[in-house]
Amino acid sequence: SPEYKLAGAEFYRRHASLRIQPRPECLKRMQGKPGDHIYEYMWGPGEWMISGTLKDWDITDRLGEIRVPALVLVGRHDHATPALARTLTDGIPDSEMVIFENSGHHAHLEETERYLKLVEDFLGRTER
């Protein structure tokens, strides 16, 4: 329905790729690619209709099996919320979480310098 489409557009404006205006070329290139059918196969026709192969997939109880350092990066306004990201850091023994206060789902594009610095520092610490 038109109302559903408007609500979806507003959600993406607040929490996902539409937060970034003008829209970066890399996000434009992703749209409408042949691989879109894979997303639908695995997830479903949209964010709110989870009907794909991942519908009942949950390995939360196996996160403790991860035996390498993990860096969990999440935007404050991400639709994969900081509370959801906390599930990862609570479950992975040697993990840390960083919240990007001015980002949604694309912190690497919204706060690029900080993002790259955090990843560089994390790799430098963990690869020693």
Secondary structure, 3 states (H helix, E strand, C coil): CHHHHHHHHHHHHHHCHHHCCCCCHHHHHHCCCCCHHHHHHHCCCECCECCCCCCCCCCHHHHHHCCCCEEEEEECCCCCCHHHHHHHHHHCCCEEEEEECCCCCCHHHHCHHHHHHHHHHHHHHHCC
